[in-house]
Amino acid sequence: MNAKKLSKLSELGSGERGRVRAIELTGMARRRLLDFGFVPDTEIEVAFRSPMGDPTSYRIKDSMIALRREESDCIVVERI
């Protein structure tokens, strides 16, 4: 895997896709993201960004999940 392709989920632009590589959270916050489907190797797409840029909606599996920047900054993805 090329390390240059790794970035924070929050750095992806509208319509860009990535594959979850790591979640840099612990405890209940990590559990919540895992329950939403943010598990390693899962593909995710930036669907909508609010006019002020926060929160952002992500398409993951068959769901739309909105995350604030502080949460999406903790998810490492590989751009695809």
PDB file of N, CA, C and O in Angstrom:
ATOM      1  N   MET A   1       0.843  -1.177   0.000  1.00  0.00           N
ATOM      2  CA  MET A   1       0.000   0.000   0.000  1.00  0.00           C
ATOM      3  C   MET A   1       0.890   1.243   0.000  1.00  0.00           C
ATOM      4  O   MET A   1       1.884   1.308   0.724  1.00  0.00           O
ATOM      5  N   ASN A   2       0.528   2.204  -0.803  1.00  0.00           N
ATOM      6  CA  ASN A   2       1.283   3.446  -0.913  1.00  0.00           C
ATOM      7  C   ASN A   2       0.839   4.409   0.181  1.00  0.00           C
ATOM      8  O   ASN A   2      -0.320   4.823   0.206  1.00  0.00           O
ATOM      9  N   ALA A   3       1.753   4.773   1.092  1.00  0.00           N
ATOM     10  CA  ALA A   3       1.419   5.635   2.228  1.00  0.00           C
ATOM     11  C   ALA A   3       0.941   7.006   1.778  1.00  0.00           C
ATOM     12  O   ALA A   3       0.225   7.676   2.522  1.00  0.00           O
ATOM     13  N   LYS A   4       1.316   7.441   0.577  1.00  0.00           N
ATOM     14  CA  LYS A   4       0.887   8.745   0.085  1.00  0.00           C
ATOM     15  C   LYS A   4      -0.620   8.794  -0.158  1.00  0.00           C
ATOM     16  O   LYS A   4      -1.198   9.881  -0.179  1.00  0.00           O
ATOM     17  N   LYS A   5      -1.251   7.673  -0.339  1.00  0.00           N
ATOM     18  CA  LYS A   5      -2.679   7.625  -0.582  1.00  0.00           C
ATOM     19  C   LYS A   5      -3.491   7.716   0.713  1.00  0.00           C
ATOM     20  O   LYS A   5      -4.708   7.890   0.661  1.00  0.00           O
ATOM     21  N   LEU A   6      -2.845   7.602   1.858  1.00  0.00           N
ATOM     22  CA  LEU A   6      -3.560   7.644   3.127  1.00  0.00           C
ATOM     23  C   LEU A   6      -3.852   9.086   3.518  1.00  0.00           C
ATOM     24  O   LEU A   6      -3.009   9.970   3.364  1.00  0.00           O
ATOM     25  N   SER A   7      -5.061   9.306   4.026  1.00  0.00           N
ATOM     26  CA  SER A   7      -5.446  10.635   4.494  1.00  0.00           C
ATOM     27  C   SER A   7      -6.564  10.507   5.503  1.00  0.00           C
ATOM     28  O   SER A   7      -7.107   9.424   5.721  1.00  0.00           O
ATOM     29  N   LYS A   8      -6.894  11.613   6.104  1.00  0.00           N
ATOM     30  CA  LYS A   8      -8.043  11.643   7.011  1.00  0.00           C
ATOM     31  C   LYS A   8      -9.310  11.661   6.177  1.00  0.00           C
ATOM     32  O   LYS A   8      -9.328  12.226   5.083  1.00  0.00           O
ATOM     33  N   LEU A   9     -10.350  11.059   6.676  1.00  0.00           N
ATOM     34  CA  LEU A   9     -11.625  11.051   5.971  1.00  0.00           C
ATOM     35  C   LEU A   9     -12.098  12.478   5.694  1.00  0.00           C
ATOM     36  O   LEU A   9     -12.681  12.746   4.643  1.00  0.00           O
ATOM     37  N   SER A  10     -11.851  13.383   6.623  1.00  0.00           N
ATOM     38  CA  SER A  10     -12.285  14.771   6.469  1.00  0.00           C
ATOM     39  C   SER A  10     -11.607  15.482   5.295  1.00  0.00           C
ATOM     40  O   SER A  10     -12.089  16.522   4.846  1.00  0.00           O
ATOM     41  N   GLU A  11     -10.501  14.939   4.796  1.00  0.00           N
ATOM     42  CA  GLU A  11      -9.759  15.559   3.700  1.00  0.00           C
ATOM     43  C   GLU A  11     -10.292  15.184   2.322  1.00  0.00           C
ATOM     44  O   GLU A  11      -9.895  15.791   1.328  1.00  0.00           O
ATOM     45  N   LEU A  12     -11.179  14.202   2.243  1.00  0.00           N
ATOM     46  CA  LEU A  12     -11.754  13.819   0.962  1.00  0.00           C
ATOM     47  C   LEU A  12     -12.773  14.866   0.524  1.00  0.00           C
ATOM     48  O   LEU A  12     -13.490  15.430   1.350  1.00  0.00           O
ATOM     49  N   GLY A  13     -12.830  15.119  -0.770  1.00  0.00           N
ATOM     50  CA  GLY A  13     -13.792  16.064  -1.312  1.00  0.00           C
ATOM     51  C   GLY A  13     -15.093  15.377  -1.700  1.00  0.00           C
ATOM     52  O   GLY A  13     -15.178  14.149  -1.708  1.00  0.00           O
ATOM     53  N   SER A  14     -16.098  16.171  -2.019  1.00  0.00           N
ATOM     54  CA  SER A  14     -17.398  15.628  -2.423  1.00  0.00           C
ATOM     55  C   SER A  14     -17.239  14.677  -3.598  1.00  0.00           C
ATOM     56  O   SER A  14     -16.575  14.996  -4.585  1.00  0.00           O
ATOM     57  N   GLY A  15     -17.851  13.509  -3.482  1.00  0.00           N
ATOM     58  CA  GLY A  15     -17.792  12.500  -4.528  1.00  0.00           C
ATOM     59  C   GLY A  15     -16.577  11.596  -4.467  1.00  0.00           C
ATOM     60  O   GLY A  15     -16.543  10.574  -5.154  1.00  0.00           O
ATOM     61  N   GLU A  16     -15.581  11.939  -3.668  1.00  0.00           N
ATOM     62  CA  GLU A  16     -14.393  11.086  -3.560  1.00  0.00           C
ATOM     63  C   GLU A  16     -14.692   9.858  -2.711  1.00  0.00           C
ATOM     64  O   GLU A  16     -15.575   9.866  -1.854  1.00  0.00           O
ATOM     65  N   ARG A  17     -13.927   8.800  -2.979  1.00  0.00           N
ATOM     66  CA  ARG A  17     -14.114   7.549  -2.250  1.00  0.00           C
ATOM     67  C   ARG A  17     -12.816   7.136  -1.578  1.00  0.00           C
ATOM     68  O   ARG A  17     -11.721   7.501  -2.005  1.00  0.00           O
ATOM     69  N   GLY A  18     -12.971   6.378  -0.536  1.00  0.00           N
ATOM     70  CA  GLY A  18     -11.820   5.844   0.173  1.00  0.00           C
ATOM     71  C   GLY A  18     -12.172   4.532   0.836  1.00  0.00           C
ATOM     72  O   GLY A  18     -13.341   4.156   0.926  1.00  0.00           O
ATOM     73  N   ARG A  19     -11.146   3.843   1.298  1.00  0.00           N
ATOM     74  CA  ARG A  19     -11.322   2.576   2.012  1.00  0.00           C
ATOM     75  C   ARG A  19     -10.802   2.789   3.426  1.00  0.00           C
ATOM     76  O   ARG A  19      -9.673   3.238   3.621  1.00  0.00           O
ATOM     77  N   VAL A  20     -11.634   2.462   4.412  1.00  0.00           N
ATOM     78  CA  VAL A  20     -11.259   2.663   5.815  1.00  0.00           C
ATOM     79  C   VAL A  20     -10.046   1.800   6.142  1.00  0.00           C
ATOM     80  O   VAL A  20     -10.028   0.599   5.869  1.00  0.00           O
ATOM     81  N   ARG A  21      -9.030   2.434   6.732  1.00  0.00           N
ATOM     82  CA  ARG A  21      -7.815   1.726   7.124  1.00  0.00           C
ATOM     83  C   ARG A  21      -7.615   1.708   8.630  1.00  0.00           C
ATOM     84  O   ARG A  21      -7.047   0.751   9.156  1.00  0.00           O
ATOM     85  N   ALA A  22      -8.065   2.739   9.342  1.00  0.00           N
ATOM     86  CA  ALA A  22      -7.891   2.784  10.796  1.00  0.00           C
ATOM     87  C   ALA A  22      -8.849   3.795  11.406  1.00  0.00           C
ATOM     88  O   ALA A  22      -9.258   4.762  10.764  1.00  0.00           O
ATOM     89  N   ILE A  23      -9.195   3.544  12.663  1.00  0.00           N
ATOM     90  CA  ILE A  23      -9.977   4.488  13.453  1.00  0.00           C
ATOM     91  C   ILE A  23      -9.120   4.843  14.657  1.00  0.00           C
ATOM     92  O   ILE A  23      -8.773   3.984  15.467  1.00  0.00           O
ATOM     93  N   GLU A  24      -8.787   6.111  14.761  1.00  0.00           N
ATOM     94  CA  GLU A  24      -7.884   6.569  15.816  1.00  0.00           C
ATOM     95  C   GLU A  24      -8.658   7.120  17.010  1.00  0.00           C
ATOM     96  O   GLU A  24      -8.388   8.222  17.488  1.00  0.00           O
ATOM     97  N   LEU A  25      -9.610   6.345  17.476  1.00  0.00           N
ATOM     98  CA  LEU A  25     -10.418   6.664  18.652  1.00  0.00           C
ATOM     99  C   LEU A  25     -10.466   5.441  19.544  1.00  0.00           C
ATOM    100  O   LEU A  25     -10.170   4.329  19.108  1.00  0.00           O
ATOM    101  N   THR A  26     -10.836   5.649  20.784  1.00  0.00           N
ATOM    102  CA  THR A  26     -11.012   4.531  21.711  1.00  0.00           C
ATOM    103  C   THR A  26     -12.365   4.655  22.395  1.00  0.00           C
ATOM    104  O   THR A  26     -13.058   5.664  22.258  1.00  0.00           O
ATOM    105  N   GLY A  27     -12.726   3.624  23.127  1.00  0.00           N
ATOM    106  CA  GLY A  27     -13.928   3.659  23.946  1.00  0.00           C
ATOM    107  C   GLY A  27     -15.219   3.703  23.153  1.00  0.00           C
ATOM    108  O   GLY A  27     -15.329   3.126  22.072  1.00  0.00           O
ATOM    109  N   MET A  28     -16.191   4.402  23.717  1.00  0.00           N
ATOM    110  CA  MET A  28     -17.537   4.451  23.133  1.00  0.00           C
ATOM    111  C   MET A  28     -17.559   5.146  21.768  1.00  0.00           C
ATOM    112  O   MET A  28     -18.352   4.778  20.901  1.00  0.00           O
ATOM    113  N   ALA A  29     -16.708   6.135  21.573  1.00  0.00           N
ATOM    114  CA  ALA A  29     -16.668   6.822  20.280  1.00  0.00           C
ATOM    115  C   ALA A  29     -16.242   5.846  19.175  1.00  0.00           C
ATOM    116  O   ALA A  29     -16.814   5.856  18.085  1.00  0.00           O
ATOM    117  N   ARG A  30     -15.247   5.011  19.456  1.00  0.00           N
ATOM    118  CA  ARG A  30     -14.804   4.001  18.497  1.00  0.00           C
ATOM    119  C   ARG A  30     -15.906   2.975  18.251  1.00  0.00           C
ATOM    120  O   ARG A  30     -16.169   2.601  17.108  1.00  0.00           O
ATOM    121  N   ARG A  31     -16.544   2.525  19.319  1.00  0.00           N
ATOM    122  CA  ARG A  31     -17.614   1.531  19.206  1.00  0.00           C
ATOM    123  C   ARG A  31     -18.763   2.052  18.337  1.00  0.00           C
ATOM    124  O   ARG A  31     -19.325   1.321  17.522  1.00  0.00           O
ATOM    125  N   ARG A  32     -19.095   3.325  18.527  1.00  0.00           N
ATOM    126  CA  ARG A  32     -20.183   3.946  17.759  1.00  0.00           C
ATOM    127  C   ARG A  32     -19.862   3.924  16.263  1.00  0.00           C
ATOM    128  O   ARG A  32     -20.713   3.567  15.448  1.00  0.00           O
ATOM    129  N   LEU A  33     -18.628   4.308  15.903  1.00  0.00           N
ATOM    130  CA  LEU A  33     -18.244   4.295  14.490  1.00  0.00           C
ATOM    131  C   LEU A  33     -18.240   2.884  13.917  1.00  0.00           C
ATOM    132  O   LEU A  33     -18.673   2.673  12.784  1.00  0.00           O
ATOM    133  N   LEU A  34     -17.757   1.922  14.686  1.00  0.00           N
ATOM    134  CA  LEU A  34     -17.776   0.529  14.228  1.00  0.00           C
ATOM    135  C   LEU A  34     -19.210   0.055  14.014  1.00  0.00           C
ATOM    136  O   LEU A  34     -19.493  -0.641  13.039  1.00  0.00           O
ATOM    137  N   ASP A  35     -20.115   0.426  14.918  1.00  0.00           N
ATOM    138  CA  ASP A  35     -21.521   0.045  14.782  1.00  0.00           C
ATOM    139  C   ASP A  35     -22.152   0.652  13.530  1.00  0.00           C
ATOM    140  O   ASP A  35     -23.035   0.045  12.924  1.00  0.00           O
ATOM    141  N   PHE A  36     -21.704   1.842  13.142  1.00  0.00           N
ATOM    142  CA  PHE A  36     -22.211   2.504  11.929  1.00  0.00           C
ATOM    143  C   PHE A  36     -21.646   1.886  10.659  1.00  0.00           C
ATOM    144  O   PHE A  36     -22.119   2.193   9.564  1.00  0.00           O
ATOM    145  N   GLY A  37     -20.636   1.015  10.783  1.00  0.00           N
ATOM    146  CA  GLY A  37     -20.067   0.346   9.621  1.00  0.00           C
ATOM    147  C   GLY A  37     -18.686   0.826   9.222  1.00  0.00           C
ATOM    148  O   GLY A  37     -18.163   0.394   8.195  1.00  0.00           O
ATOM    149  N   PHE A  38     -18.083   1.702  10.001  1.00  0.00           N
ATOM    150  CA  PHE A  38     -16.741   2.193   9.705  1.00  0.00           C
ATOM    151  C   PHE A  38     -15.712   1.170  10.176  1.00  0.00           C
ATOM    152  O   PHE A  38     -14.996   1.394  11.152  1.00  0.00           O
ATOM    153  N   VAL A  39     -15.653   0.060   9.478  1.00  0.00           N
ATOM    154  CA  VAL A  39     -14.728  -1.015   9.822  1.00  0.00           C
ATOM    155  C   VAL A  39     -13.648  -1.089   8.745  1.00  0.00           C
ATOM    156  O   VAL A  39     -13.896  -0.714   7.599  1.00  0.00           O
ATOM    157  N   PRO A  40     -12.453  -1.568   9.097  1.00  0.00           N
ATOM    158  CA  PRO A  40     -11.372  -1.645   8.111  1.00  0.00           C
ATOM    159  C   PRO A  40     -11.792  -2.357   6.831  1.00  0.00           C
ATOM    160  O   PRO A  40     -12.533  -3.339   6.856  1.00  0.00           O
ATOM    161  N   ASP A  41     -11.296  -1.833   5.710  1.00  0.00           N
ATOM    162  CA  ASP A  41     -11.536  -2.334   4.353  1.00  0.00           C
ATOM    163  C   ASP A  41     -12.916  -2.005   3.794  1.00  0.00           C
ATOM    164  O   ASP A  41     -13.257  -2.458   2.701  1.00  0.00           O
ATOM    165  N   THR A  42     -13.715  -1.229   4.519  1.00  0.00           N
ATOM    166  CA  THR A  42     -15.028  -0.839   4.015  1.00  0.00           C
ATOM    167  C   THR A  42     -14.889   0.409   3.154  1.00  0.00           C
ATOM    168  O   THR A  42     -14.203   1.361   3.525  1.00  0.00           O
ATOM    169  N   GLU A  43     -15.547   0.392   1.999  1.00  0.00           N
ATOM    170  CA  GLU A  43     -15.505   1.541   1.103  1.00  0.00           C
ATOM    171  C   GLU A  43     -16.481   2.610   1.572  1.00  0.00           C
ATOM    172  O   GLU A  43     -17.580   2.306   2.037  1.00  0.00           O
ATOM    173  N   ILE A  44     -16.064   3.869   1.445  1.00  0.00           N
ATOM    174  CA  ILE A  44     -16.877   4.997   1.893  1.00  0.00           C
ATOM    175  C   ILE A  44     -16.785   6.101   0.846  1.00  0.00           C
ATOM    176  O   ILE A  44     -15.742   6.290   0.220  1.00  0.00           O
ATOM    177  N   GLU A  45     -17.878   6.822   0.663  1.00  0.00           N
ATOM    178  CA  GLU A  45     -17.924   7.915  -0.314  1.00  0.00           C
ATOM    179  C   GLU A  45     -18.453   9.175   0.354  1.00  0.00           C
ATOM    180  O   GLU A  45     -19.389   9.119   1.152  1.00  0.00           O
ATOM    181  N   VAL A  46     -17.848  10.312   0.025  1.00  0.00           N
ATOM    182  CA  VAL A  46     -18.342  11.590   0.527  1.00  0.00           C
ATOM    183  C   VAL A  46     -19.572  11.938  -0.305  1.00  0.00           C
ATOM    184  O   VAL A  46     -19.470  12.148  -1.514  1.00  0.00           O
ATOM    185  N   ALA A  47     -20.728  12.000   0.340  1.00  0.00           N
ATOM    186  CA  ALA A  47     -21.978  12.240  -0.372  1.00  0.00           C
ATOM    187  C   ALA A  47     -22.341  13.723  -0.401  1.00  0.00           C
ATOM    188  O   ALA A  47     -22.521  14.291  -1.478  1.00  0.00           O
ATOM    189  N   PHE A  48     -22.448  14.347   0.751  1.00  0.00           N
ATOM    190  CA  PHE A  48     -22.846  15.755   0.835  1.00  0.00           C
ATOM    191  C   PHE A  48     -22.041  16.455   1.918  1.00  0.00           C
ATOM    192  O   PHE A  48     -21.739  15.874   2.960  1.00  0.00           O
ATOM    193  N   ARG A  49     -21.706  17.690   1.664  1.00  0.00           N
ATOM    194  CA  ARG A  49     -21.051  18.519   2.669  1.00  0.00           C
ATOM    195  C   ARG A  49     -21.994  19.686   2.932  1.00  0.00           C
ATOM    196  O   ARG A  49     -22.486  20.307   1.990  1.00  0.00           O
ATOM    197  N   SER A  50     -22.249  19.989   4.194  1.00  0.00           N
ATOM    198  CA  SER A  50     -23.158  21.085   4.514  1.00  0.00           C
ATOM    199  C   SER A  50     -22.565  22.402   4.025  1.00  0.00           C
ATOM    200  O   SER A  50     -21.357  22.487   3.806  1.00  0.00           O
ATOM    201  N   PRO A  51     -23.391  23.427   3.849  1.00  0.00           N
ATOM    202  CA  PRO A  51     -22.889  24.705   3.336  1.00  0.00           C
ATOM    203  C   PRO A  51     -21.735  25.286   4.153  1.00  0.00           C
ATOM    204  O   PRO A  51     -20.858  25.940   3.590  1.00  0.00           O
ATOM    205  N   MET A  52     -21.720  25.062   5.446  1.00  0.00           N
ATOM    206  CA  MET A  52     -20.636  25.563   6.280  1.00  0.00           C
ATOM    207  C   MET A  52     -19.487  24.553   6.402  1.00  0.00           C
ATOM    208  O   MET A  52     -18.493  24.824   7.076  1.00  0.00           O
ATOM    209  N   GLY A  53     -19.624  23.393   5.753  1.00  0.00           N
ATOM    210  CA  GLY A  53     -18.565  22.393   5.744  1.00  0.00           C
ATOM    211  C   GLY A  53     -18.607  21.382   6.876  1.00  0.00           C
ATOM    212  O   GLY A  53     -17.784  20.468   6.911  1.00  0.00           O
ATOM    213  N   ASP A  54     -19.537  21.523   7.793  1.00  0.00           N
ATOM    214  CA  ASP A  54     -19.606  20.604   8.935  1.00  0.00           C
ATOM    215  C   ASP A  54     -21.046  20.531   9.405  1.00  0.00           C
ATOM    216  O   ASP A  54     -21.594  21.577   9.753  1.00  0.00           O
ATOM    217  N   PRO A  55     -21.697  19.391   9.444  1.00  0.00           N
ATOM    218  CA  PRO A  55     -21.157  18.042   9.232  1.00  0.00           C
ATOM    219  C   PRO A  55     -21.126  17.665   7.750  1.00  0.00           C
ATOM    220  O   PRO A  55     -21.562  18.422   6.883  1.00  0.00           O
ATOM    221  N   THR A  56     -20.599  16.481   7.495  1.00  0.00           N
ATOM    222  CA  THR A  56     -20.538  15.906   6.157  1.00  0.00           C
ATOM    223  C   THR A  56     -21.238  14.561   6.184  1.00  0.00           C
ATOM    224  O   THR A  56     -21.111  13.802   7.145  1.00  0.00           O
ATOM    225  N   SER A  57     -21.983  14.270   5.113  1.00  0.00           N
ATOM    226  CA  SER A  57     -22.660  12.978   4.999  1.00  0.00           C
ATOM    227  C   SER A  57     -21.807  12.029   4.168  1.00  0.00           C
ATOM    228  O   SER A  57     -21.261  12.401   3.130  1.00  0.00           O
ATOM    229  N   TYR A  58     -21.710  10.805   4.649  1.00  0.00           N
ATOM    230  CA  TYR A  58     -20.919   9.781   3.979  1.00  0.00           C
ATOM    231  C   TYR A  58     -21.817   8.599   3.635  1.00  0.00           C
ATOM    232  O   TYR A  58     -22.683   8.209   4.419  1.00  0.00           O
ATOM    233  N   ARG A  59     -21.595   8.037   2.449  1.00  0.00           N
ATOM    234  CA  ARG A  59     -22.312   6.827   2.042  1.00  0.00           C
ATOM    235  C   ARG A  59     -21.404   5.658   2.378  1.00  0.00           C
ATOM    236  O   ARG A  59     -20.291   5.546   1.864  1.00  0.00           O
ATOM    237  N   ILE A  60     -21.899   4.792   3.247  1.00  0.00           N
ATOM    238  CA  ILE A  60     -21.143   3.617   3.653  1.00  0.00           C
ATOM    239  C   ILE A  60     -22.099   2.431   3.629  1.00  0.00           C
ATOM    240  O   ILE A  60     -23.127   2.421   4.307  1.00  0.00           O
ATOM    241  N   LYS A  61     -21.733   1.439   2.834  1.00  0.00           N
ATOM    242  CA  LYS A  61     -22.620   0.299   2.569  1.00  0.00           C
ATOM    243  C   LYS A  61     -23.922   0.857   2.023  1.00  0.00           C
ATOM    244  O   LYS A  61     -23.885   1.583   1.030  1.00  0.00           O
ATOM    245  N   ASP A  62     -25.052   0.562   2.607  1.00  0.00           N
ATOM    246  CA  ASP A  62     -26.336   1.066   2.108  1.00  0.00           C
ATOM    247  C   ASP A  62     -26.891   2.175   2.989  1.00  0.00           C
ATOM    248  O   ASP A  62     -28.103   2.389   3.024  1.00  0.00           O
ATOM    249  N   SER A  63     -26.028   2.874   3.692  1.00  0.00           N
ATOM    250  CA  SER A  63     -26.485   3.895   4.642  1.00  0.00           C
ATOM    251  C   SER A  63     -25.821   5.240   4.373  1.00  0.00           C
ATOM    252  O   SER A  63     -24.764   5.323   3.746  1.00  0.00           O
ATOM    253  N   MET A  64     -26.469   6.282   4.862  1.00  0.00           N
ATOM    254  CA  MET A  64     -25.896   7.627   4.859  1.00  0.00           C
ATOM    255  C   MET A  64     -25.665   7.998   6.313  1.00  0.00           C
ATOM    256  O   MET A  64     -26.587   7.949   7.128  1.00  0.00           O
ATOM    257  N   ILE A  65     -24.433   8.369   6.637  1.00  0.00           N
ATOM    258  CA  ILE A  65     -24.056   8.718   8.004  1.00  0.00           C
ATOM    259  C   ILE A  65     -23.441  10.109   7.982  1.00  0.00           C
ATOM    260  O   ILE A  65     -22.556  10.383   7.172  1.00  0.00           O
ATOM    261  N   ALA A  66     -23.903  10.990   8.867  1.00  0.00           N
ATOM    262  CA  ALA A  66     -23.327  12.335   8.975  1.00  0.00           C
ATOM    263  C   ALA A  66     -22.364  12.363  10.157  1.00  0.00           C
ATOM    264  O   ALA A  66     -22.696  11.923  11.258  1.00  0.00           O
ATOM    265  N   LEU A  67     -21.167  12.888   9.908  1.00  0.00           N
ATOM    266  CA  LEU A  67     -20.158  13.020  10.952  1.00  0.00           C
ATOM    267  C   LEU A  67     -19.645  14.451  10.990  1.00  0.00           C
ATOM    268  O   LEU A  67     -19.548  15.122   9.963  1.00  0.00           O
ATOM    269  N   ARG A  68     -19.323  14.896  12.176  1.00  0.00           N
ATOM    270  CA  ARG A  68     -18.666  16.195  12.337  1.00  0.00           C
ATOM    271  C   ARG A  68     -17.175  16.015  12.039  1.00  0.00           C
ATOM    272  O   ARG A  68     -16.646  14.905  12.092  1.00  0.00           O
ATOM    273  N   ARG A  69     -16.524  17.111  11.733  1.00  0.00           N
ATOM    274  CA  ARG A  69     -15.101  17.071  11.370  1.00  0.00           C
ATOM    275  C   ARG A  69     -14.256  16.423  12.465  1.00  0.00           C
ATOM    276  O   ARG A  69     -13.324  15.680  12.157  1.00  0.00           O
ATOM    277  N   GLU A  70     -14.558  16.687  13.729  1.00  0.00           N
ATOM    278  CA  GLU A  70     -13.756  16.118  14.816  1.00  0.00           C
ATOM    279  C   GLU A  70     -13.795  14.593  14.806  1.00  0.00           C
ATOM    280  O   GLU A  70     -12.840  13.950  15.241  1.00  0.00           O
ATOM    281  N   GLU A  71     -14.889  14.005  14.315  1.00  0.00           N
ATOM    282  CA  GLU A  71     -14.971  12.543  14.206  1.00  0.00           C
ATOM    283  C   GLU A  71     -14.275  12.057  12.938  1.00  0.00           C
ATOM    284  O   GLU A  71     -13.511  11.093  12.975  1.00  0.00           O
ATOM    285  N   SER A  72     -14.540  12.725  11.818  1.00  0.00           N
ATOM    286  CA  SER A  72     -13.957  12.275  10.549  1.00  0.00           C
ATOM    287  C   SER A  72     -12.443  12.507  10.494  1.00  0.00           C
ATOM    288  O   SER A  72     -11.752  11.871   9.698  1.00  0.00           O
ATOM    289  N   ASP A  73     -11.923  13.411  11.332  1.00  0.00           N
ATOM    290  CA  ASP A  73     -10.471  13.591  11.431  1.00  0.00           C
ATOM    291  C   ASP A  73      -9.786  12.358  12.030  1.00  0.00           C
ATOM    292  O   ASP A  73      -8.580  12.179  11.857  1.00  0.00           O
ATOM    293  N   CYS A  74     -10.534  11.517  12.725  1.00  0.00           N
ATOM    294  CA  CYS A  74      -9.977  10.355  13.413  1.00  0.00           C
ATOM    295  C   CYS A  74     -10.087   9.065  12.607  1.00  0.00           C
ATOM    296  O   CYS A  74      -9.739   7.991  13.097  1.00  0.00           O
ATOM    297  N   ILE A  75     -10.569   9.171  11.372  1.00  0.00           N
ATOM    298  CA  ILE A  75     -10.709   7.998  10.524  1.00  0.00           C
ATOM    299  C   ILE A  75      -9.697   8.111   9.381  1.00  0.00           C
ATOM    300  O   ILE A  75      -9.724   9.068   8.608  1.00  0.00           O
ATOM    301  N   VAL A  76      -8.812   7.127   9.286  1.00  0.00           N
ATOM    302  CA  VAL A  76      -7.789   7.101   8.244  1.00  0.00           C
ATOM    303  C   VAL A  76      -8.316   6.273   7.080  1.00  0.00           C
ATOM    304  O   VAL A  76      -8.785   5.150   7.264  1.00  0.00           O
ATOM    305  N   VAL A  77      -8.233   6.844   5.874  1.00  0.00           N
ATOM    306  CA  VAL A  77      -8.707   6.141   4.684  1.00  0.00           C
ATOM    307  C   VAL A  77      -7.618   6.112   3.628  1.00  0.00           C
ATOM    308  O   VAL A  77      -6.706   6.939   3.617  1.00  0.00           O
ATOM    309  N   GLU A  78      -7.738   5.147   2.753  1.00  0.00           N
ATOM    310  CA  GLU A  78      -6.891   5.060   1.566  1.00  0.00           C
ATOM    311  C   GLU A  78      -7.745   5.513   0.394  1.00  0.00           C
ATOM    312  O   GLU A  78      -8.795   4.927   0.132  1.00  0.00           O
ATOM    313  N   ARG A  79      -7.312   6.543  -0.308  1.00  0.00           N
ATOM    314  CA  ARG A  79      -8.086   7.044  -1.450  1.00  0.00           C
ATOM    315  C   ARG A  79      -8.153   5.991  -2.555  1.00  0.00           C
ATOM    316  O   ARG A  79      -7.171   5.312  -2.856  1.00  0.00           O
ATOM    317  N   ILE A  80      -9.337   5.878  -3.147  1.00  0.00           N
ATOM    318  CA  ILE A  80      -9.499   4.946  -4.276  1.00  0.00           C
ATOM    319  C   ILE A  80     -10.172   5.635  -5.441  1.00  0.00           C
ATOM    320  O   ILE A  80     -10.394   5.015  -6.481  1.00  0.00           O
TER     321      ILE A  80
END
